[in-house]
């Protein structure tokens, strides 16, 4: 039964739909398609692309990686595979290589599949043409080199670029762009670059020529004595250092990357994860911000989807199902569709609306023996294949609905980036391969008291570009009734901007009095805090500031996401209950359900209260369409996977 009663004048004002629904060829999932360094043949390209189409994929992302013999011992130890030495590959970026890549794109176009490309080979960004002066540098060790040893060009290794130097990026990008240009004809492609993945602990020492002078000019003191002593002992100096890195990495890598993609007629699709930048701002620069799961918990994706909303980006993609059961691939070719659906639903409930599966290895026609070492297997002969077309249809349906309109927004939560920078390294139990510092924000979640308000993250940059108008804080496609700040440290520029907005009338929930990060203390900081706390629309108590109910109320609320439509209606996705518990790694069969789960919810939308008892059948999430006048319609998004086999929980492998 649905009971409708007007309880508040609060409503979600619709805005014109700014999303470009032709942004992707379809909402169907893509798959990362690993081309190992072997001879790539046209008949095999046709065979595999036809197979992807038959399985209901919308496209592929071609990723060029190592010859299989590069990891022979690991393949034998973990998977019992033997791959002989192979030197038949088209040479990296050669005319022969360009020709076969262009053929793949043209054939994909001819059968209606999208075709994206990794911009370079493997990850992080590296090139055979990068010389030591243009490679990654760290302070105090001029001999430091980070080599990419699993690229297509192996045994010729590639040097990782200096991300702080735009000249290094352009030196890397020129030959790659030239070789890819024939493949960028026809339908529009995205060019992908992966997460940061500079060597563990190196981020605290990343350096470049001119850093010392630029730092001194900006902050007024010499950083060298602190670099010599180690920044771990000086969090205030580390904060200034990271602000300098933010500027240099953004100008040296991310902005040139986006500009290069534009010049090539392609979209930029980027994982900014772990870059030493204020990552929400960085994600807002690219055309398609991309998150990753499960090497990251699904909740990290809210950072990416928040940035997308604030920057008016219509699509939030995700590298999905990476090492779902552990690293390297555990239960390879024994994956269970119900587990995948649980993870996908957890991602939809954090704002993701396009999935790029991780992934599908290149296998010549008649062969099904090639694997990637860190993956969930999407290919012929895998355990997922019988259910794959129907599963992909489910992913397409939900993605399509979640791409419509704009993300519902009500409460903006200041992201604790400054806290992360000041905290330094993660404790050992939270460090993993390429996971080092608290600034990465991998484990942050909005406060529990805000769960029903559909909170989005916001940072200093988006406060700077926002406007307070007609009782709402507005930035991009987002608008908020309240700003929530619960941090130990707050940048002085953020504090100044929050004070300006509060004086204009923005309600601010300031849960505690923050400290100023950085070495130079501003004499105005304490007075600004005093002035902020003196305002009547500033309080530490949420209930004193917000005069409308949350979007959702009830005990044990499910994870959810809401997209508003131009006509004032919305799509409300309620994730299956087990999706709220997804963290890395999933254990095989974790999704098992043998009975329905009922949740009694109160939905407050457009000034109306809708009481609804929702019943989650095993493995099922729920999609509700709520009209502007309060009518609720169940949208059928059912997909029933096979019951999973519950395997024993294991200590997952973390390294080769």
C-alpha positions in Angstrom: 0.0 0.0 0.0 1.2 3.5 -0.8 0.1 6.3 1.5 0.5 9.8 0.1 0.5 12.9 2.3 2.0 16.3 1.9 4.5 16.8 4.7 6.8 19.6 3.4 7.0 22.3 0.8 10.4 21.0 0.0 10.7 19.6 -3.5 13.4 18.6 -6.0 13.2 21.2 -8.8 14.0 19.6 -12.1 16.5 21.1 -14.5 16.9 20.7 -18.2 18.5 17.4 -19.1 22.1 18.3 -20.0 23.2 14.8 -20.7 24.0 13.8 -24.3 22.2 10.5 -24.8 24.4 9.8 -27.8 27.5 10.0 -25.7 27.9 6.2 -26.0 26.6 4.1 -28.9 24.5 2.3 -26.2 24.2 1.7 -22.5 25.4 -1.8 -23.1 28.5 -2.8 -21.2 31.9 -2.7 -22.8 34.7 -5.2 -22.1 38.4 -4.5 -21.9 39.9 -6.6 -24.6 43.5 -7.5 -23.9 45.7 -7.9 -27.0 48.8 -9.8 -26.0 52.0 -9.2 -27.9 51.5 -11.8 -30.6 50.5 -11.6 -34.2 47.0 -10.2 -34.4 45.0 -11.6 -37.3 42.0 -10.2 -39.0 40.0 -13.4 -39.0 40.5 -13.6 -35.2 39.4 -10.0 -34.8 36.2 -10.7 -36.7 35.5 -13.9 -34.8 35.9 -12.2 -31.4 34.0 -9.0 -32.2 31.2 -11.1 -33.5 31.2 -13.1 -30.3 31.1 -9.9 -28.2 28.1 -8.7 -30.3 26.3 -12.1 -29.8 26.8 -11.8 -26.0 25.1 -8.4 -25.9 28.2 -6.3 -25.4 28.1 -2.7 -26.6 31.8 -2.3 -27.3 35.4 -3.1 -26.4 38.4 -1.3 -25.1 41.5 -2.6 -26.7 44.4 -2.8 -24.2 47.9 -3.7 -25.4 49.8 -5.8 -23.0 52.8 -8.1 -22.6 53.7 -11.3 -24.6 52.4 -14.2 -22.6 55.8 -15.7 -21.9 56.6 -12.5 -19.8 54.8 -14.1 -16.8 55.5 -17.7 -17.6 56.3 -18.8 -14.0 53.3 -17.0 -12.6 50.9 -18.5 -15.1 52.3 -22.0 -14.4 52.2 -21.6 -10.7 48.7 -20.1 -10.4 46.8 -21.4 -13.5 48.8 -24.3 -14.9 49.3 -22.5 -18.2 52.4 -22.7 -20.4 53.1 -20.2 -23.1 56.1 -20.6 -25.3 58.2 -17.6 -26.4 56.5 -15.7 -29.1 58.1 -13.0 -31.3 55.4 -12.8 -34.0 53.8 -9.6 -32.8 53.4 -6.6 -35.0 56.1 -4.2 -33.7 54.8 -1.6 -31.3 53.3 1.5 -33.0 54.6 0.2 -36.4 52.6 0.7 -39.7 51.6 -3.0 -39.4 50.4 -2.5 -35.9 48.4 0.6 -36.9 46.8 -1.2 -39.8 45.5 -4.1 -37.7 44.2 -1.7 -35.0 42.4 0.4 -37.7 40.9 -2.8 -39.1 39.5 -3.8 -35.7 37.9 -0.3 -35.3 36.4 -0.4 -38.8 35.0 -3.9 -38.3 33.5 -2.9 -34.9 31.9 0.0 -36.6 30.4 -2.2 -39.3 28.6 -4.4 -36.8 27.6 -1.6 -34.4 30.1 -2.1 -31.6 31.9 0.8 -29.9 35.7 0.6 -29.9 37.9 2.4 -27.4 41.6 2.3 -26.9 44.1 2.4 -24.0 46.3 5.3 -24.8 49.6 3.5 -24.7 50.6 0.0 -23.6 49.6 -1.3 -20.2 50.0 1.0 -17.2 51.2 3.4 -15.8 51.9 5.8 -18.8 55.3 4.8 -20.3 57.1 4.9 -23.6 60.0 3.3 -25.4 60.9 6.8 -26.5 61.1 8.2 -23.0 64.6 9.1 -21.9 65.7 9.5 -18.2 65.2 13.3 -18.1 61.5 12.8 -19.1 60.9 9.8 -16.8 59.5 9.7 -13.3 61.8 11.4 -10.8 62.0 11.2 -7.0 63.9 13.5 -4.7 67.4 12.4 -3.6 67.9 9.5 -6.0 69.0 10.5 -9.5 69.3 6.8 -10.5 65.6 6.1 -9.8 63.8 4.6 -12.8 60.3 3.1 -12.9 60.3 0.6 -15.8 57.2 -0.8 -17.4 58.1 -4.4 -18.0 54.8 -5.8 -19.1 54.1 -3.6 -22.2 53.6 -4.9 -25.7 57.2 -4.0 -26.5 58.7 -6.5 -24.0 61.6 -7.4 -23.7 62.2 -3.8 -24.7 61.0 -2.1 -21.5 59.4 1.3 -21.3 60.2 4.2 -18.9 57.3 5.7 -17.0 56.9 9.3 -17.8 57.4 12.4 -15.5 53.7 13.3 -14.9 54.8 16.7 -13.7 56.2 17.7 -17.0 54.0 18.4 -20.0 57.0 18.0 -22.3 57.3 14.4 -21.1 53.6 13.7 -21.8 53.8 15.2 -25.3 57.0 13.2 -26.0 55.2 10.0 -25.0 51.9 10.9 -26.7 53.1 12.0 -30.2 54.0 8.5 -31.6 51.0 6.8 -29.9 48.6 9.4 -31.3 50.2 9.1 -34.8 49.9 5.3 -34.7 46.3 5.4 -33.5 45.1 8.1 -35.8 43.9 5.8 -38.6 41.8 3.9 -36.0 40.1 7.1 -34.8 38.1 7.4 -38.0 34.4 6.5 -38.1 32.5 6.4 -34.8 33.9 8.4 -31.9 36.1 6.5 -29.5 37.4 7.1 -26.0 41.1 7.0 -25.2 41.6 5.5 -21.8 44.4 6.0 -19.2 44.6 4.0 -16.0 45.1 5.0 -12.4 48.3 6.5 -11.0 50.3 3.4 -9.9 53.7 5.1 -9.4 55.8 2.9 -7.2 54.7 2.4 -3.6 56.0 5.3 -1.3 57.4 7.2 -4.3 54.5 9.7 -4.2 56.0 11.2 -1.0 59.1 12.0 -3.0 58.0 12.7 -6.6 60.1 15.5 -8.0 60.9 17.4 -11.2 63.3 20.0 -12.4 62.3 23.4 -11.1 60.1 22.0 -8.2 62.3 23.7 -5.6 62.1 27.1 -7.1 58.3 26.9 -7.9 57.7 25.8 -4.3 59.7 28.6 -2.8 57.9 31.2 -4.9 54.5 29.9 -3.9 55.0 29.1 -0.2 57.9 31.4 0.7 60.3 28.8 2.2 62.8 26.2 1.2 61.5 22.7 1.0 64.9 21.0 0.6 65.7 20.6 4.3 62.3 18.9 4.8 62.8 16.6 1.8 66.2 15.6 3.2 64.7 14.8 6.6 61.6 13.1 5.2 58.2 14.6 4.9 56.6 11.9 7.2 57.8 14.0 10.1 56.4 17.2 8.8 52.7 16.9 7.9 52.3 20.6 7.5 55.1 20.7 5.0 53.7 17.6 3.3 50.4 19.5 2.8 52.2 22.3 1.0 54.2 19.8 -1.0 51.0 18.0 -2.1 49.4 21.3 -3.1 52.4 21.9 -5.4 52.1 18.3 -6.8 48.4 18.8 -7.4 49.2 21.9 -9.6 52.1 20.3 -11.4 50.5 16.9 -12.1 47.3 18.6 -13.3 49.1 21.0 -15.6 51.8 18.4 -16.6 49.6 15.4 -17.3 45.8 15.6 -17.0 45.1 18.8 -18.8 47.5 17.9 -21.7 45.9 14.4 -21.9 42.4 15.9 -22.2 43.5 18.4 -24.8 45.3 15.7 -26.8 42.1 13.5 -26.8 40.1 16.5 -28.0 42.6 17.2 -30.8 42.3 13.6 -31.9 38.5 13.7 -32.0 38.2 11.3 -29.1 36.8 11.4 -25.6 39.1 11.2 -22.6 38.2 8.4 -20.3 40.4 8.4 -17.2 40.9 6.8 -13.8 42.4 9.5 -11.6 42.5 7.2 -8.7 45.6 7.7 -6.4 47.0 10.6 -8.4 48.6 13.1 -6.0 45.9 15.7 -6.8 42.7 16.9 -5.3 41.1 14.0 -7.1 37.5 15.3 -7.4 38.8 18.3 -9.4 40.9 16.1 -11.6 38.0 13.8 -12.3 35.9 16.8 -13.3 38.5 17.7 -16.1 37.9 14.6 -18.2 35.0 13.7 -20.5 34.3 10.3 -18.9 35.4 9.9 -15.3 36.1 6.3 -14.5 36.1 4.5 -11.2 37.3 0.9 -10.5 36.0 -2.0 -8.4 36.8 -4.3 -6.8 40.4 -3.5 -6.1 38.6 -0.5 -4.6 35.4 -0.8 -2.5 32.3 0.3 -4.4 31.8 3.3 -2.0 34.9 5.0 -3.6 32.8 5.4 -6.7 30.7 8.1 -5.0 33.7 10.4 -5.2 33.8 9.9 -9.0 30.0 10.2 -9.5 29.9 13.3 -7.3 32.6 15.0 -9.4 30.7 14.0 -12.5 27.5 15.7 -11.2 29.4 18.8 -10.1 31.1 19.1 -13.5 28.0 18.2 -15.6 29.5 15.0 -16.9 26.7 12.6 -18.0 28.6 9.3 -17.9 30.4 7.7 -15.0 32.2 4.5 -16.1 33.7 1.8 -14.1 36.4 -0.8 -14.7 34.3 -3.5 -13.2 35.0 -6.9 -11.5 38.8 -6.5 -11.4 40.2 -9.3 -9.2 36.7 -9.7 -7.7 37.8 -12.6 -5.5 41.3 -11.4 -4.9 44.6 -10.5 -6.6 45.8 -12.0 -8.8 42.7 -13.6 -10.3 41.2 -16.1 -7.9 38.5 -18.6 -9.1 39.5 -17.7 -12.7 36.9 -19.1 -15.0 34.8 -20.2 -12.0 33.2 -16.8 -11.4 29.5 -16.8 -10.5 27.0 -14.5 -12.2 25.1 -13.8 -9.0 28.3 -12.4 -7.4 28.8 -10.2 -10.4 25.3 -8.9 -10.2 25.7 -8.1 -6.5 28.9 -6.1 -7.3 27.3 -4.3 -10.3 24.3 -3.3 -8.1 26.6 -2.0 -5.5 28.2 0.2 -8.2 24.9 1.4 -9.5 24.0 2.5 -6.0 27.1 4.7 -6.0 26.3 6.5 -9.2 28.0 4.4 -11.8 26.1 4.2 -15.1 28.4 2.5 -17.5 30.4 -0.7 -17.0 33.7 -1.7 -18.7 34.2 -5.3 -17.7 37.7 -6.4 -16.8 37.7 -8.4 -19.0 38.3 -10.5 -22.1 41.6 -11.9 -23.4 42.5 -12.1 -27.1 42.1 -15.7 -28.1 42.6 -16.9 -31.7 39.6 -18.6 -33.3 39.6 -22.2 -32.1 41.6 -21.4 -29.0 40.4 -20.7 -25.4 43.5 -21.1 -23.4 44.8 -17.6 -22.9 44.2 -15.7 -19.7 45.0 -12.3 -18.2 46.4 -12.5 -14.7 44.2 -10.0 -12.8 40.7 -10.4 -14.1 37.2 -11.9 -14.1 37.0 -14.0 -17.3 34.5 -12.9 -20.0 35.2 -15.2 -22.9 34.0 -18.4 -24.6 34.2 -21.4 -22.3 34.1 -19.4 -19.1 31.7 -20.1 -16.3 29.8 -16.9 -17.0 29.1 -17.5 -20.7 25.7 -19.3 -20.4 24.2 -16.4 -18.5 26.2 -13.6 -20.2 23.7 -12.3 -22.8 20.9 -12.0 -20.2 23.2 -10.5 -17.6 24.5 -7.9 -20.1 20.8 -7.0 -21.0 20.3 -6.3 -17.3 23.4 -4.1 -17.1 22.2 -2.3 -20.2 18.7 -1.7 -18.8 19.9 -0.3 -15.5 22.7 1.7 -17.0 20.3 3.3 -19.5 17.9 4.4 -16.8 20.8 5.7 -14.6 22.1 7.8 -17.5 18.9 9.7 -17.9 18.4 13.1 -16.3 20.7 14.2 -13.5 21.7 12.9 -10.2 19.4 13.9 -7.3 21.3 16.0 -4.8 20.4 17.5 -1.4 23.3 17.6 1.0 26.8 18.4 0.0 29.5 16.8 2.2 33.0 18.4 2.3 35.4 15.6 1.3 38.2 15.1 3.9 41.0 15.5 1.4 43.0 17.8 3.7 42.7 15.2 6.5 44.1 12.5 4.1 47.1 14.6 3.1 47.9 15.5 6.7 47.5 11.9 7.9 50.2 10.5 5.5 50.5 6.8 4.9 47.7 4.3 5.5 48.3 1.8 8.3 49.9 -1.4 7.0 46.7 -3.4 7.1 45.1 -0.9 4.6 48.0 -0.8 2.2 48.0 -3.0 -0.9 49.7 -3.1 -4.2 49.9 0.5 -5.3 47.9 1.7 -2.3 49.9 4.0 0.0 48.4 7.2 1.3 45.3 8.5 3.1 45.1 11.2 0.5 43.8 8.5 -1.9 40.5 8.6 0.0 39.8 4.9 -0.8 37.9 4.2 2.5 35.9 7.4 3.1 32.1 7.3 3.4 29.6 10.0 4.0 28.4 10.2 7.6 25.7 7.7 8.5 23.2 10.4 9.6 23.1 11.6 6.0 22.4 8.3 4.3 18.8 9.1 3.6 19.6 12.6 2.1 21.5 11.1 -0.9 24.7 13.0 0.0 27.3 13.9 -2.6 30.9 14.9 -2.0 32.2 18.4 -2.7 35.7 19.9 -2.5 37.2 23.3 -2.4 37.3 23.7 -6.1 33.6 23.1 -6.6 32.8 25.4 -3.7 34.8 28.1 -5.5 32.8 27.7 -8.7 29.4 27.2 -7.0 26.7 29.9 -6.6 24.1 30.3 -3.8 20.9 31.2 -5.5 17.2 30.9 -4.5 18.1 29.0 -1.4 20.3 26.4 -3.2 24.0 25.9 -3.6 24.4 25.2 -7.3 27.4 23.7 -9.1 27.1 22.0 -12.5 24.1 19.6 -12.5 24.0 19.6 -8.7 22.1 21.7 -6.3 22.2 21.5 -2.5 20.1 22.7 0.4 22.9 22.3 3.0 26.7 22.0 3.3 28.0 19.4 5.8 31.5 19.8 7.1 33.1 17.3 9.5 36.8 17.4 9.0 39.9 17.8 11.2 41.6 20.1 8.8 40.2 22.6 6.4 42.1 24.6 3.8 42.0 28.4 4.5 40.6 29.1 1.0 37.8 26.6 1.7 37.0 28.2 5.0 36.9 31.6 3.5 34.6 30.4 0.7 32.3 28.6 3.2 32.1 31.8 5.2 31.1 33.8 2.1 28.4 31.3 1.2 27.1 31.1 4.8 26.9 34.9 4.9 24.7 34.6 1.8 22.4 32.3 3.7 23.7 28.8 3.0 23.0 26.5 6.0 26.3 24.9 7.1 26.5 22.0 9.5 29.9 22.4 11.1 30.4 19.3 13.2 33.7 20.4 14.8 36.1 23.3 14.7 38.8 22.4 12.1 42.5 23.3 12.1 44.4 25.0 9.3 46.7 22.7 7.4 50.0 23.8 5.9 53.1 25.4 7.3 52.2 29.1 7.1 49.3 29.9 9.5 46.9 32.6 8.3 46.2 35.3 10.9 42.6 35.5 9.7 41.8 31.8 10.1 40.7 31.9 13.7 38.6 35.0 13.1 37.0 33.4 10.1 36.0 30.4 12.2 34.6 32.6 14.9 32.6 34.6 12.3 31.3 31.4 10.8 30.2 29.8 14.0 28.5 33.1 15.0 26.0 32.9 12.2 22.5 31.6 12.9 22.5 29.3 9.9 25.6 27.5 11.1 25.3 24.7 13.7 26.8 21.4 14.7 23.3 19.9 14.9 21.9 18.8 11.6 18.3 18.9 12.8 18.6 22.6 13.6 19.5 23.4 9.9 17.4 21.2 7.7 13.7 21.8 7.5 12.7 19.0 5.2 12.8 15.2 5.6 15.3 13.0 3.8 14.6 11.4 0.5 14.6 8.0 2.2 13.7 7.0 5.7 13.5 3.6 7.4 15.5 1.0 9.3 18.4 -0.6 7.5 18.1 1.5 4.4 19.5 -0.2 1.3 22.2 1.4 -0.8 20.5 3.5 -3.5 20.9 6.1 -6.2 18.4 8.5 -7.6 18.2 10.2 -11.0 15.8 13.1 -11.6 14.1 13.7 -15.0 13.2 16.9 -16.8 9.4 16.3 -16.1 10.0 16.2 -12.3 9.9 12.4 -12.0 12.8 10.3 -10.9 14.2 6.8 -11.1 15.1 5.4 -7.7 17.4 2.4 -7.8 17.4 0.3 -4.6 20.2 -2.2 -4.5 19.7 -5.7 -3.2 20.5 -5.8 0.5 23.7 -7.7 0.2 25.1 -5.1 -2.1 25.6 -2.8 0.9 28.1 -5.3 2.3 30.4 -5.5 -0.7 34.0 -4.8 0.1 37.2 -6.1 -1.5 37.5 -9.1 -1.9 34.2 -10.8 -2.4 34.2 -14.4 -1.3 32.8 -16.8 -3.9 29.1 -17.3 -3.3 28.7 -14.2 -1.0 25.6 -13.2 -3.0 23.7 -16.3 -2.0 20.1 -15.6 -0.9 17.4 -18.2 -0.2 14.6 -15.9 1.0 13.1 -12.5 0.3 14.0 -9.4 2.3 11.4 -6.8 3.2 12.2 -3.2 3.9 9.6 -0.6 5.0 10.6 2.7 3.5 9.3 6.2 3.6 10.1 8.2 0.4 9.9 12.0 0.6 9.7 13.4 -2.9 8.3 16.7 -4.3 6.8 17.5 -1.0 4.9 14.2 -0.7 5.4 11.3 1.7 5.2 7.9 0.1 5.2 4.9 2.4 6.2 1.7 0.7 7.0 -1.8 1.7 9.5 -3.2 -0.8 10.3 -6.8 -1.1 13.7 -7.8 -2.4 13.5 -11.3 -4.0 16.7 -13.3 -3.9 19.4 -11.5 -6.0 17.0 -8.7 -7.1 17.4 -5.0 -6.9 14.4 -2.7 -7.3 13.8 0.2 -9.7 11.0 2.7 -8.9 9.8 5.4 -11.1 8.2 8.2 -9.0 6.2 10.8 -10.9 6.1 14.5 -9.9 2.7 14.0 -8.4 3.7 11.0 -6.2 2.7 8.0 -8.3 5.0 5.1 -7.9 5.7 2.5 -10.6 7.8 -0.6 -10.3 10.1 -0.9 -13.3 10.8 -4.5 -14.1 14.6 -4.9 -14.0 14.5 -8.6 -12.9 17.3 -10.9 -13.8 17.6 -14.2 -12.0 21.0 -15.7 -12.0 21.7 -19.3 -11.0 22.1 -19.9 -7.2 25.8 -19.5 -6.5 27.9 -22.2 -4.8 29.1 -20.8 -1.5 32.8 -21.6 -1.3 34.9 -21.3 1.8 36.3 -17.9 2.6 40.0 -17.8 1.9 43.0 -15.6 2.6 43.3 -14.0 -0.8 46.6 -13.7 -2.6 47.9 -10.2 -2.8 51.1 -10.4 -4.8 52.6 -12.7 -7.5 
